[in-house]
Amino acid sequence: MEQGWDSDVSAFFVRIVNAIAVTVIWMLTASTIGLYAEVAVPGRFAWWVTAIYYVVLITSFVALVRYLRNAWKKKLH
């Protein structure tokens, strides 16, 4: 009898953990920069600084979604 998980199940689990980790890291980074540095608060900085923050935020979110879609489209083996 074989010990451990099936290789397909293991690869699927790694894919899930990677997707969660990348998403959480993106969320923490965006929140830290936006709220801790108060760049996301309108009126705190010049309007163009806040606009650049939101443009970068949206662009990075699109990049995150593309990365996750490509990661999930790959075959397991």
A tleap script that builds the chain and sets N, CA, C and O, in Angstrom:
source leaprc.protein.ff14SB
mol = sequence {
  NMET GLU GLN GLY TRP ASP SER ASP VAL SER
  ALA PHE PHE VAL ARG ILE VAL ASN ALA ILE
  ALA VAL THR VAL ILE TRP MET LEU THR ALA
  SER THR ILE GLY LEU TYR ALA GLU VAL ALA
  VAL PRO GLY ARG PHE ALA TRP TRP VAL THR
  ALA ILE TYR TYR VAL VAL LEU ILE THR SER
  PHE VAL ALA LEU VAL ARG TYR LEU ARG ASN
  ALA TRP LYS LYS LYS LEU CHIE
}
set mol.1.N position { 0.834 -1.167 0.000 }
set mol.1.CA position { 0.000 0.000 0.000 }
set mol.1.C position { 0.893 1.250 0.000 }
set mol.1.O position { 1.907 1.312 0.695 }
set mol.2.N position { 0.493 2.219 -0.783 }
set mol.2.CA position { 1.291 3.428 -0.955 }
set mol.2.C position { 1.046 4.406 0.190 }
set mol.2.O position { -0.077 4.552 0.672 }
set mol.3.N position { 2.110 5.068 0.612 }
set mol.3.CA position { 2.008 6.052 1.682 }
set mol.3.C position { 1.840 7.459 1.101 }
set mol.3.O position { 2.353 7.749 0.021 }
set mol.4.N position { 1.130 8.324 1.808 }
set mol.4.CA position { 1.012 9.721 1.406 }
set mol.4.C position { -0.138 9.967 0.460 }
set mol.4.O position { -0.982 9.101 0.232 }
set mol.5.N position { -0.152 11.179 -0.091 }
set mol.5.CA position { -1.220 11.602 -0.975 }
set mol.5.C position { -0.907 11.237 -2.408 }
set mol.5.O position { 0.242 10.996 -2.778 }
set mol.6.N position { -1.952 11.202 -3.196 }
set mol.6.CA position { -1.797 11.060 -4.631 }
set mol.6.C position { -1.120 12.327 -5.155 }
set mol.6.O position { -1.335 13.414 -4.620 }
set mol.7.N position { -0.307 12.187 -6.198 }
set mol.7.CA position { 0.434 13.347 -6.707 }
set mol.7.C position { -0.502 14.411 -7.269 }
set mol.7.O position { -0.201 15.600 -7.163 }
set mol.8.N position { -1.623 14.021 -7.863 }
set mol.8.CA position { -2.578 14.998 -8.381 }
set mol.8.C position { -3.241 15.793 -7.252 }
set mol.8.O position { -3.444 17.001 -7.369 }
set mol.9.N position { -3.569 15.114 -6.182 }
set mol.9.CA position { -4.184 15.783 -5.036 }
set mol.9.C position { -3.183 16.750 -4.401 }
set mol.9.O position { -3.541 17.864 -4.019 }
set mol.10.N position { -1.951 16.322 -4.295 }
set mol.10.CA position { -0.909 17.166 -3.725 }
set mol.10.C position { -0.677 18.412 -4.584 }
set mol.10.O position { -0.557 19.515 -4.050 }
set mol.11.N position { -0.613 18.248 -5.896 }
set mol.11.CA position { -0.408 19.381 -6.802 }
set mol.11.C position { -1.595 20.336 -6.732 }
set mol.11.O position { -1.413 21.553 -6.773 }
set mol.12.N position { -2.804 19.799 -6.628 }
set mol.12.CA position { -3.996 20.629 -6.517 }
set mol.12.C position { -3.981 21.428 -5.215 }
set mol.12.O position { -4.335 22.607 -5.203 }
set mol.13.N position { -3.574 20.791 -4.129 }
set mol.13.CA position { -3.492 21.461 -2.837 }
set mol.13.C position { -2.451 22.583 -2.865 }
set mol.13.O position { -2.684 23.664 -2.324 }
set mol.14.N position { -1.316 22.324 -3.491 }
set mol.14.CA position { -0.274 23.351 -3.618 }
set mol.14.C position { -0.790 24.526 -4.436 }
set mol.14.O position { -0.489 25.679 -4.126 }
set mol.15.N position { -1.557 24.245 -5.466 }
set mol.15.CA position { -2.144 25.301 -6.289 }
set mol.15.C position { -3.103 26.173 -5.475 }
set mol.15.O position { -3.100 27.396 -5.614 }
set mol.16.N position { -3.909 25.555 -4.641 }
set mol.16.CA position { -4.838 26.296 -3.782 }
set mol.16.C position { -4.078 27.167 -2.794 }
set mol.16.O position { -4.397 28.344 -2.627 }
set mol.17.N position { -3.071 26.594 -2.139 }
set mol.17.CA position { -2.299 27.345 -1.141 }
set mol.17.C position { -1.562 28.513 -1.795 }
set mol.17.O position { -1.507 29.600 -1.221 }
set mol.18.N position { -1.000 28.307 -2.975 }
set mol.18.CA position { -0.311 29.394 -3.670 }
set mol.18.C position { -1.273 30.515 -4.043 }
set mol.18.O position { -0.936 31.691 -3.902 }
set mol.19.N position { -2.452 30.171 -4.511 }
set mol.19.CA position { -3.430 31.191 -4.886 }
set mol.19.C position { -3.851 32.011 -3.666 }
set mol.19.O position { -3.954 33.235 -3.747 }
set mol.20.N position { -4.089 31.353 -2.558 }
set mol.20.CA position { -4.465 32.065 -1.336 }
set mol.20.C position { -3.322 32.948 -0.852 }
set mol.20.O position { -3.549 34.094 -0.463 }
set mol.21.N position { -2.095 32.428 -0.872 }
set mol.21.CA position { -0.948 33.183 -0.375 }
set mol.21.C position { -0.689 34.432 -1.214 }
set mol.21.O position { -0.461 35.511 -0.666 }
set mol.22.N position { -0.721 34.293 -2.526 }
set mol.22.CA position { -0.472 35.444 -3.397 }
set mol.22.C position { -1.557 36.496 -3.212 }
set mol.22.O position { -1.262 37.691 -3.185 }
set mol.23.N position { -2.800 36.066 -3.086 }
set mol.23.CA position { -3.899 37.007 -2.904 }
set mol.23.C position { -3.793 37.733 -1.564 }
set mol.23.O position { -4.017 38.942 -1.498 }
set mol.24.N position { -3.460 37.020 -0.512 }
set mol.24.CA position { -3.328 37.644 0.810 }
set mol.24.C position { -2.157 38.622 0.820 }
set mol.24.O position { -2.267 39.706 1.393 }
set mol.25.N position { -1.054 38.260 0.202 }
set mol.25.CA position { 0.096 39.172 0.134 }
set mol.25.C position { -0.277 40.438 -0.632 }
set mol.25.O position { 0.098 41.538 -0.226 }
set mol.26.N position { -1.015 40.293 -1.743 }
set mol.26.CA position { -1.449 41.470 -2.500 }
set mol.26.C position { -2.353 42.352 -1.637 }
set mol.26.O position { -2.192 43.572 -1.605 }
set mol.27.N position { -3.296 41.733 -0.943 }
set mol.27.CA position { -4.226 42.501 -0.117 }
set mol.27.C position { -3.503 43.233 1.016 }
set mol.27.O position { -3.790 44.401 1.280 }
set mol.28.N position { -2.578 42.560 1.678 }
set mol.28.CA position { -1.839 43.195 2.770 }
set mol.28.C position { -0.971 44.339 2.269 }
set mol.28.O position { -0.885 45.385 2.913 }
set mol.29.N position { -0.334 44.148 1.131 }
set mol.29.CA position { 0.508 45.200 0.565 }
set mol.29.C position { -0.329 46.413 0.181 }
set mol.29.O position { 0.032 47.546 0.501 }
set mol.30.N position { -1.433 46.182 -0.497 }
set mol.30.CA position { -2.295 47.288 -0.921 }
set mol.30.C position { -2.871 48.025 0.285 }
set mol.30.O position { -2.930 49.255 0.291 }
set mol.31.N position { -3.289 47.295 1.287 }
set mol.31.CA position { -3.857 47.923 2.483 }
set mol.31.C position { -2.796 48.689 3.267 }
set mol.31.O position { -3.056 49.788 3.755 }
set mol.32.N position { -1.629 48.126 3.385 }
set mol.32.CA position { -0.569 48.783 4.130 }
set mol.32.C position { -0.157 50.090 3.471 }
set mol.32.O position { -0.043 51.123 4.131 }
set mol.33.N position { 0.061 50.034 2.180 }
set mol.33.CA position { 0.462 51.250 1.475 }
set mol.33.C position { -0.666 52.271 1.488 }
set mol.33.O position { -0.428 53.459 1.703 }
set mol.34.N position { -1.873 51.823 1.264 }
set mol.34.CA position { -2.997 52.745 1.177 }
set mol.34.C position { -3.429 53.338 2.497 }
set mol.34.O position { -3.678 54.541 2.584 }
set mol.35.N position { -3.522 52.517 3.526 }
set mol.35.CA position { -4.062 53.002 4.795 }
set mol.35.C position { -2.983 53.468 5.773 }
set mol.35.O position { -3.145 54.494 6.434 }
set mol.36.N position { -1.896 52.727 5.867 }
set mol.36.CA position { -0.851 53.108 6.808 }
set mol.36.C position { -0.162 54.396 6.356 }
set mol.36.O position { 0.089 55.292 7.162 }
set mol.37.N position { 0.139 54.476 5.062 }
set mol.37.CA position { 0.768 55.685 4.534 }
set mol.37.C position { -0.268 56.761 4.220 }
set mol.37.O position { 0.094 57.879 3.852 }
set mol.38.N position { -1.536 56.441 4.360 }
set mol.38.CA position { -2.666 57.332 4.123 }
set mol.38.C position { -2.702 57.881 2.700 }
set mol.38.O position { -3.164 58.997 2.465 }
set mol.39.N position { -2.213 57.090 1.765 }
set mol.39.CA position { -2.244 57.484 0.357 }
set mol.39.C position { -3.648 57.297 -0.206 }
set mol.39.O position { -4.037 57.996 -1.142 }
set mol.40.N position { -4.404 56.372 0.346 }
set mol.40.CA position { -5.743 56.088 -0.163 }
set mol.40.C position { -6.791 57.086 0.329 }
set mol.40.O position { -7.922 57.088 -0.159 }
set mol.41.N position { -6.430 57.919 1.274 }
set mol.41.CA position { -7.378 58.868 1.845 }
set mol.41.C position { -7.399 60.134 0.980 }
set mol.41.O position { -6.387 60.826 0.875 }
set mol.42.N position { -8.531 60.436 0.370 }
set mol.42.CA position { -8.596 61.654 -0.446 }
set mol.42.C position { -8.413 62.911 0.411 }
set mol.42.O position { -8.950 63.009 1.514 }
set mol.43.N position { -7.651 63.862 -0.115 }
set mol.43.CA position { -7.425 65.106 0.589 }
set mol.43.C position { -6.187 65.112 1.458 }
set mol.43.O position { -5.744 66.179 1.881 }
set mol.44.N position { -5.622 63.967 1.733 }
set mol.44.CA position { -4.415 63.897 2.571 }
set mol.44.C position { -3.193 64.325 1.771 }
set mol.44.O position { -2.341 65.059 2.273 }
set mol.45.N position { -3.109 63.868 0.538 }
set mol.45.CA position { -2.027 64.230 -0.376 }
set mol.45.C position { -2.640 64.952 -1.565 }
set mol.45.O position { -3.855 65.128 -1.643 }
set mol.46.N position { -1.783 65.366 -2.489 }
set mol.46.CA position { -2.279 65.968 -3.727 }
set mol.46.C position { -3.147 64.944 -4.457 }
set mol.46.O position { -2.944 63.740 -4.308 }
set mol.47.N position { -4.106 65.414 -5.239 }
set mol.47.CA position { -5.053 64.513 -5.904 }
set mol.47.C position { -4.342 63.534 -6.824 }
set mol.47.O position { -4.783 62.395 -6.974 }
set mol.48.N position { -3.240 63.965 -7.445 }
set mol.48.CA position { -2.557 63.084 -8.395 }
set mol.48.C position { -1.843 61.947 -7.684 }
set mol.48.O position { -1.673 60.878 -8.272 }
set mol.49.N position { -1.416 62.140 -6.432 }
set mol.49.CA position { -0.779 61.051 -5.676 }
set mol.49.C position { -1.808 59.969 -5.383 }
set mol.49.O position { -1.528 58.780 -5.534 }
set mol.50.N position { -2.991 60.382 -4.966 }
set mol.50.CA position { -4.062 59.424 -4.704 }
set mol.50.C position { -4.498 58.738 -5.991 }
set mol.50.O position { -4.787 57.541 -5.989 }
set mol.51.N position { -4.549 59.487 -7.094 }
set mol.51.CA position { -4.934 58.906 -8.383 }
set mol.51.C position { -3.909 57.865 -8.837 }
set mol.51.O position { -4.276 56.807 -9.348 }
set mol.52.N position { -2.629 58.171 -8.648 }
set mol.52.CA position { -1.582 57.201 -9.020 }
set mol.52.C position { -1.708 55.945 -8.173 }
set mol.52.O position { -1.548 54.836 -8.682 }
set mol.53.N position { -1.994 56.109 -6.880 }
set mol.53.CA position { -2.168 54.940 -6.010 }
set mol.53.C position { -3.293 54.049 -6.518 }
set mol.53.O position { -3.130 52.832 -6.606 }
set mol.54.N position { -4.427 54.643 -6.849 }
set mol.54.CA position { -5.562 53.842 -7.312 }
set mol.54.C position { -5.317 53.230 -8.688 }
set mol.54.O position { -5.779 52.119 -8.951 }
set mol.55.N position { -4.616 53.914 -9.553 }
set mol.55.CA position { -4.273 53.335 -10.866 }
set mol.55.C position { -3.343 52.140 -10.678 }
set mol.55.O position { -3.527 51.100 -11.310 }
set mol.56.N position { -2.345 52.289 -9.809 }
set mol.56.CA position { -1.437 51.169 -9.534 }
set mol.56.C position { -2.190 50.030 -8.860 }
set mol.56.O position { -1.935 48.861 -9.149 }
set mol.57.N position { -3.110 50.360 -7.970 }
set mol.57.CA position { -3.908 49.333 -7.293 }
set mol.57.C position { -4.734 48.529 -8.289 }
set mol.57.O position { -4.751 47.299 -8.233 }
set mol.58.N position { -5.416 49.213 -9.195 }
set mol.58.CA position { -6.236 48.521 -10.195 }
set mol.58.C position { -5.368 47.714 -11.151 }
set mol.58.O position { -5.717 46.588 -11.503 }
set mol.59.N position { -4.247 48.278 -11.571 }
set mol.59.CA position { -3.341 47.566 -12.475 }
set mol.59.C position { -2.780 46.311 -11.814 }
set mol.59.O position { -2.709 45.255 -12.443 }
set mol.60.N position { -2.382 46.424 -10.553 }
set mol.60.CA position { -1.844 45.257 -9.863 }
set mol.60.C position { -2.923 44.197 -9.623 }
set mol.60.O position { -2.629 43.002 -9.627 }
set mol.61.N position { -4.173 44.633 -9.414 }
set mol.61.CA position { -5.260 43.674 -9.262 }
set mol.61.C position { -5.505 42.913 -10.565 }
set mol.61.O position { -5.719 41.701 -10.552 }
set mol.62.N position { -5.472 43.625 -11.675 }
set mol.62.CA position { -5.626 42.964 -12.981 }
set mol.62.C position { -4.488 41.971 -13.202 }
set mol.62.O position { -4.714 40.867 -13.697 }
set mol.63.N position { -3.267 42.358 -12.837 }
set mol.63.CA position { -2.126 41.449 -12.965 }
set mol.63.C position { -2.297 40.229 -12.061 }
set mol.63.O position { -1.945 39.115 -12.451 }
set mol.64.N position { -2.832 40.431 -10.865 }
set mol.64.CA position { -3.085 39.311 -9.956 }
set mol.64.C position { -4.106 38.348 -10.548 }
set mol.64.O position { -3.911 37.133 -10.504 }
set mol.65.N position { -5.189 38.877 -11.097 }
set mol.65.CA position { -6.220 38.027 -11.692 }
set mol.65.C position { -5.650 37.255 -12.882 }
set mol.65.O position { -5.928 36.066 -13.031 }
set mol.66.N position { -4.865 37.908 -13.722 }
set mol.66.CA position { -4.250 37.224 -14.868 }
set mol.66.C position { -3.306 36.120 -14.403 }
set mol.66.O position { -3.290 35.031 -14.978 }
set mol.67.N position { -2.514 36.398 -13.354 }
set mol.67.CA position { -1.610 35.393 -12.816 }
set mol.67.C position { -2.382 34.185 -12.298 }
set mol.67.O position { -2.015 33.042 -12.568 }
set mol.68.N position { -3.450 34.445 -11.554 }
set mol.68.CA position { -4.243 33.343 -11.006 }
set mol.68.C position { -4.933 32.543 -12.115 }
set mol.68.O position { -4.988 31.316 -12.047 }
set mol.69.N position { -5.454 33.224 -13.124 }
set mol.69.CA position { -6.084 32.504 -14.242 }
set mol.69.C position { -5.077 31.627 -14.963 }
set mol.69.O position { -5.374 30.478 -15.289 }
set mol.70.N position { -3.881 32.160 -15.216 }
set mol.70.CA position { -2.852 31.370 -15.894 }
set mol.70.C position { -2.378 30.207 -15.034 }
set mol.70.O position { -2.103 29.124 -15.550 }
set mol.71.N position { -2.283 30.423 -13.737 }
set mol.71.CA position { -1.850 29.349 -12.839 }
set mol.71.C position { -2.874 28.226 -12.797 }
set mol.71.O position { -2.499 27.058 -12.687 }
set mol.72.N position { -4.158 28.554 -12.882 }
set mol.72.CA position { -5.191 27.530 -12.824 }
set mol.72.C position { -5.464 26.889 -14.175 }
set mol.72.O position { -6.079 25.824 -14.231 }
set mol.73.N position { -5.025 27.505 -15.265 }
set mol.73.CA position { -5.208 26.899 -16.580 }
set mol.73.C position { -4.156 25.841 -16.894 }
set mol.73.O position { -4.371 24.991 -17.758 }
set mol.74.N position { -3.026 25.885 -16.204 }
set mol.74.CA position { -1.951 24.928 -16.461 }
set mol.74.C position { -2.419 23.522 -16.099 }
set mol.74.O position { -3.210 23.323 -15.177 }
set mol.75.N position { -1.915 22.575 -16.838 }
set mol.75.CA position { -2.209 21.175 -16.533 }
set mol.75.C position { -1.440 20.761 -15.297 }
set mol.75.O position { -0.387 21.321 -14.994 }
set mol.76.N position { -1.966 19.783 -14.586 }
set mol.76.CA position { -1.300 19.333 -13.372 }
set mol.76.C position { 0.000 18.600 -13.681 }
set mol.76.O position { 0.969 18.726 -12.932 }
set mol.77.N position { 0.039 17.847 -14.754 }
set mol.77.CA position { 1.271 17.108 -15.080 }
set mol.77.C position { 1.585 17.211 -16.527 }
set mol.77.O position { 2.583 16.653 -16.983 }
savepdb mol mol.pdb
quit
